[in-house]
Amino acid sequence: MFDLYHKLKSWTFPASPPALASMKLGPDGNEDNPSMIQFFTWDSKMDDGTSWWRHLENEIPELARAGITQVWIPPPTKAMEQDGRGYDAYDLWDLGEFDQKEQIGTRWGTKAELLRTSTVGKKHGVDILIDAVLNHKMGGDRKEAFTAVPVNPNNRLKAIGKPREIEVFTVISCANSHVCISSRQGWTAFDFPGRGDEQTALEPGTFLWCVGRRLHALGSQNAVGEGHNGWSKNVDQELGNYDYLLGIDINHQNPEVREDLLRWGHWVIETTGATGFRLDAIKHIDWVFLLDFLRSTKKATDPRLFVVCEFG
């Protein structure tokens, strides 16, 4: 029925105009032949100790001469570990400024280096695009107890058991063997001890993030109870419902969480001077929230905000 609805909708409603026509494809006066480059790979890191942001700053003049108008940078936010690429998102409000996860900077550098790189980009007619990871969080600061319902891993809409206290496995690798340690709690509390309440009004440590958590050797479970709405219906229907991908899934239906993310969208663009986003893994994110996020950010910054998305 859902597929039939969308087919009928496509027959009865006019197609939307191409999105690119309304987006900013490069600095004003430099949009005749726009070109974007992804300026990193998974293994990108300078051998001489130079930060990646400083490396990009040094390369911007040459990129501009080559005709590049936009640079897609890796997630600039604090990861769960020192060498994390940012897709293991810990704190969106930390751009390499606070002492968290045993470091101040990220894998890519410090906030000051990022801002200087963006300034150099503007000087040479090169825009910066932020890689935004809004689907999940990782690296919780402490464990919490909560209730979850086991579901069929091939159809997450089908419960296969009664609500029960969550059971998370920590897997420790030792040579060729693996030892599984069972805990009746999950790493869902994010306190951001190095930042405190700077930047955001959302109270740290609240159990508002988790919607569902895939567990080692247990298929899938759906967190239930206070602060939770179950799986979002506004996501891809693979596996019945593809709300959950990895880590601690962000509950985009919670008003406090939504407001925090909407504020972050304005803040990160205004703070860094970036002109758009590459959005990570949108098939797993509530599309109603995504529309609100883009509309809110465009209204607060630039209606021509550039956005490109990874679906998977």
C-alpha positions as CSV (number, residue, x, y, z in Angstrom):
1,M,0.0,0.0,0.0
2,F,2.9,2.4,0.8
3,D,4.5,1.8,-2.6
4,L,1.1,2.3,-4.3
5,Y,0.7,5.6,-2.5
6,H,4.0,6.9,-3.7
7,K,3.3,5.8,-7.3
8,L,-0.1,7.6,-7.3
9,K,1.5,10.7,-5.8
10,S,4.1,10.8,-8.6
11,W,1.3,10.6,-11.1
12,T,-0.8,13.3,-9.6
13,F,1.7,15.9,-8.3
14,P,4.1,17.9,-10.5
15,A,7.8,17.1,-10.1
16,S,9.9,19.3,-7.9
17,P,12.3,21.6,-9.7
18,P,16.0,20.5,-9.7
19,A,17.5,21.2,-6.3
20,L,20.8,22.4,-7.6
21,A,19.2,25.4,-9.2
22,S,18.5,26.9,-5.8
23,M,21.8,26.0,-4.1
24,K,25.0,28.0,-3.7
25,L,27.6,26.1,-5.8
26,G,30.5,28.3,-5.0
27,P,31.5,31.8,-3.8
28,D,29.4,34.6,-5.3
29,G,30.8,35.4,-8.7
30,N,32.5,32.0,-9.0
31,E,29.6,29.7,-10.0
32,D,29.9,29.4,-13.7
33,N,31.8,26.1,-13.6
34,P,31.4,24.7,-10.1
35,S,33.5,21.8,-8.9
36,M,33.5,20.0,-5.6
37,I,36.3,17.8,-4.2
38,Q,36.3,15.4,-1.3
39,F,39.5,16.4,0.5
40,F,40.1,13.3,2.6
41,T,40.0,9.5,2.5
42,W,39.5,7.1,5.4
43,D,43.2,6.8,6.0
44,S,44.1,10.5,5.5
45,K,46.7,11.7,8.0
46,M,50.0,13.6,7.7
47,D,53.2,11.7,8.5
48,D,55.0,14.8,9.6
49,G,52.5,15.7,12.4
50,T,50.9,18.5,10.5
51,S,47.2,18.6,11.1
52,W,44.8,17.8,8.3
53,W,43.2,21.3,8.6
54,R,46.6,22.9,8.2
55,H,47.4,20.7,5.3
56,L,44.1,21.8,3.6
57,E,44.9,25.4,4.4
58,N,48.2,25.0,2.5
59,E,46.6,23.3,-0.5
60,I,43.7,25.8,-0.9
61,P,45.5,28.2,-3.3
62,E,46.4,25.3,-5.6
63,L,42.8,23.9,-5.4
64,A,41.5,27.3,-6.4
65,R,43.9,27.5,-9.3
66,A,42.6,24.1,-10.4
67,G,39.0,25.4,-10.5
68,I,37.7,23.9,-7.2
69,T,34.8,25.9,-5.8
70,Q,33.8,23.6,-2.9
71,V,35.7,21.4,-0.5
72,W,33.9,18.6,1.3
73,I,35.8,18.1,4.6
74,P,35.5,15.2,7.0
75,P,33.3,15.4,10.1
76,P,35.0,18.2,12.2
77,T,33.3,17.1,15.4
78,K,34.8,15.2,18.4
79,A,34.9,11.4,17.8
80,M,34.7,8.6,20.4
81,E,38.4,8.0,20.2
82,Q,41.6,9.9,19.5
83,D,42.0,8.5,15.9
84,G,38.3,8.5,15.1
85,R,37.3,9.9,11.7
86,G,34.2,11.6,13.1
87,Y,31.7,9.1,11.9
88,D,32.0,7.6,15.4
89,A,30.3,10.9,16.5
90,Y,30.7,11.7,20.2
91,D,30.0,15.5,20.6
92,L,28.7,17.6,17.8
93,W,29.3,20.8,19.7
94,D,33.1,20.1,20.1
95,L,35.0,21.1,17.0
96,G,38.4,20.3,18.6
97,E,38.1,22.9,21.4
98,F,37.5,20.9,24.6
99,D,39.5,18.3,26.5
100,Q,37.4,15.2,25.8
101,K,38.2,11.6,24.9
102,E,41.8,12.2,26.0
103,Q,42.5,15.0,23.5
104,I,41.5,18.6,22.6
105,G,41.8,18.4,18.8
106,T,40.2,15.8,16.6
107,R,42.0,13.5,14.2
108,W,41.8,16.4,11.7
109,G,43.0,19.2,14.0
110,T,41.8,21.9,16.4
111,K,38.8,24.3,16.1
112,A,41.2,27.2,15.6
113,E,42.9,25.5,12.7
114,L,39.5,24.7,11.1
115,L,38.4,28.3,11.3
116,R,41.6,29.6,9.9
117,T,41.3,27.1,7.0
118,S,37.8,28.3,6.3
119,T,39.0,31.9,6.2
120,V,41.7,31.1,3.8
121,G,39.2,29.3,1.6
122,K,37.0,32.4,1.4
123,K,40.0,34.5,0.5
124,H,40.7,32.2,-2.5
125,G,37.1,31.6,-3.5
126,V,36.7,28.1,-2.1
127,D,33.7,27.1,0.0
128,I,33.8,24.6,2.9
129,L,31.1,21.8,3.2
130,I,30.6,20.2,6.6
131,D,30.2,16.4,6.8
132,A,27.4,16.1,9.4
133,V,26.7,12.9,11.3
134,L,23.3,13.3,12.7
135,N,22.1,9.6,12.9
136,H,23.9,8.3,15.9
137,K,26.3,8.8,18.8
138,M,29.2,6.7,20.1
139,G,31.5,6.7,23.0
140,G,29.0,7.2,25.9
141,D,30.5,8.3,29.2
142,R,28.7,5.9,31.4
143,K,26.2,3.1,31.4
144,E,22.5,3.3,32.1
145,A,19.9,0.6,32.7
146,F,16.8,0.6,30.5
147,T,14.2,-1.7,28.9
148,A,14.1,-3.0,25.4
149,V,12.0,-5.4,23.3
150,P,13.8,-8.0,21.2
151,V,12.8,-7.9,17.5
152,N,13.3,-10.0,14.4
153,P,16.6,-8.9,12.9
154,N,15.0,-9.4,9.4
155,N,11.8,-7.5,10.3
156,R,12.3,-5.0,13.1
157,L,8.6,-4.3,13.2
158,K,8.0,-7.8,14.6
159,A,8.7,-8.3,18.3
160,I,10.0,-11.8,19.2
161,G,9.9,-11.4,23.0
162,K,8.7,-9.4,25.9
163,P,10.2,-6.2,27.2
164,R,13.2,-6.9,29.3
165,E,16.2,-5.2,30.9
166,I,18.8,-4.5,28.2
167,E,21.8,-6.8,27.9
168,V,24.9,-5.4,26.1
169,F,28.0,-7.4,25.3
170,T,31.5,-6.0,25.4
171,V,33.7,-8.0,23.1
172,I,37.4,-8.2,24.1
173,S,39.8,-9.5,21.4
174,C,42.7,-11.6,22.7
175,A,44.9,-13.2,20.0
176,N,42.5,-15.5,18.1
177,S,39.9,-15.7,20.8
178,H,37.0,-13.5,21.8
179,V,35.7,-13.2,25.4
180,C,32.1,-11.8,25.7
181,I,31.4,-9.9,28.9
182,S,27.7,-9.4,29.6
183,S,26.3,-6.3,31.2
184,R,22.7,-5.4,32.1
185,Q,23.3,-1.8,31.1
186,G,24.1,0.2,27.9
187,W,26.6,3.0,27.2
188,T,23.9,5.6,26.6
189,A,24.8,8.4,28.9
190,F,26.6,11.4,27.4
191,D,27.9,13.9,30.0
192,F,30.5,15.7,27.8
193,P,32.6,16.4,30.9
194,G,35.2,18.6,29.1
195,R,32.5,20.9,27.6
196,G,29.8,20.9,30.3
197,D,26.8,23.0,29.2
198,E,28.8,25.3,26.9
199,Q,27.2,25.8,23.5
200,T,24.0,23.7,24.1
201,A,21.1,23.9,26.6
202,L,20.4,20.2,26.4
203,E,21.1,18.7,29.8
204,P,23.9,16.2,29.6
205,G,23.4,12.6,30.8
206,T,19.8,12.3,29.9
207,F,18.6,9.1,28.3
208,L,17.1,10.8,25.2
209,W,19.4,9.6,22.6
210,C,18.7,5.9,22.2
211,V,15.9,4.5,20.1
212,G,17.4,1.1,19.4
213,R,20.6,-0.7,19.8
214,R,21.8,-3.7,17.8
215,L,23.5,-6.1,20.2
216,H,26.4,-8.4,19.6
217,A,25.0,-11.9,18.8
218,L,21.5,-10.9,19.8
219,G,20.1,-9.5,16.5
220,S,18.2,-6.3,17.3
221,Q,16.3,-4.7,20.2
222,N,14.1,-1.7,20.4
223,A,14.4,0.6,23.4
224,V,11.1,1.4,25.1
225,G,9.9,3.5,28.0
226,E,10.2,7.1,29.1
227,G,11.9,9.3,26.6
228,H,11.4,6.8,23.7
229,N,9.0,6.6,20.8
230,G,10.2,3.3,19.3
231,W,11.4,3.2,15.7
232,S,10.7,6.2,13.6
233,K,8.2,5.4,10.8
234,N,9.7,8.1,8.5
235,V,12.8,6.1,7.4
236,D,13.7,3.5,4.8
237,Q,11.8,0.2,5.0
238,E,14.7,-2.2,4.6
239,L,14.6,-4.9,7.3
240,G,11.1,-3.6,8.0
241,N,12.4,-0.4,9.5
242,Y,16.0,0.9,9.0
243,D,15.9,3.5,11.7
244,Y,18.9,1.8,13.4
245,L,22.3,1.7,11.8
246,L,25.0,1.6,14.5
247,G,26.1,3.1,17.8
248,I,23.5,4.8,19.9
249,D,20.7,5.8,17.6
250,I,19.5,9.4,18.0
251,N,15.9,9.8,18.8
252,H,14.9,12.6,16.4
253,Q,11.3,12.4,17.6
254,N,12.2,13.8,21.1
255,P,11.5,17.5,21.2
256,E,14.6,18.4,23.3
257,V,16.9,16.4,21.0
258,R,15.4,17.9,17.9
259,E,15.8,21.4,19.2
260,D,19.4,20.8,20.1
261,L,20.2,19.5,16.6
262,L,18.4,22.4,14.9
263,R,20.4,24.8,17.0
264,W,23.6,23.0,16.1
265,G,22.8,23.4,12.3
266,H,22.7,27.1,12.6
267,W,25.7,27.3,15.0
268,V,28.1,25.1,13.0
269,I,27.5,27.1,9.8
270,E,27.8,30.4,11.4
271,T,30.8,29.4,13.5
272,T,32.9,27.8,10.7
273,G,31.8,30.0,7.8
274,A,30.9,26.8,5.9
275,T,28.3,27.1,3.2
276,G,26.7,23.7,3.3
277,F,26.5,20.1,4.4
278,R,27.2,16.6,3.3
279,L,24.6,14.6,5.4
280,D,25.6,11.1,6.5
281,A,23.4,8.0,6.2
282,I,20.0,9.8,5.7
283,K,18.0,6.6,5.0
284,H,18.2,5.9,8.7
285,I,17.1,9.4,9.8
286,D,13.6,10.6,10.2
287,W,12.9,12.5,7.0
288,V,10.5,14.9,8.8
289,F,13.3,15.9,11.1
290,L,15.7,16.3,8.1
291,L,13.2,18.7,6.4
292,D,12.9,20.7,9.6
293,F,16.7,20.7,10.0
294,L,17.3,22.0,6.4
295,R,14.5,24.6,6.5
296,S,15.7,25.9,9.9
297,T,19.3,26.1,8.9
298,K,18.5,27.8,5.6
299,K,16.3,30.4,7.3
300,A,19.0,31.2,9.9
301,T,21.9,31.3,7.5
302,D,21.4,31.3,3.7
303,P,18.4,30.1,1.7
304,R,20.9,28.9,-0.9
305,L,22.6,26.5,1.6
306,F,24.2,23.6,-0.4
307,V,23.3,20.1,0.7
308,V,24.3,16.7,-0.7
309,C,23.4,13.4,1.1
310,E,24.6,9.9,1.5
311,F,21.6,7.7,1.3
312,G,23.0,4.4,2.7
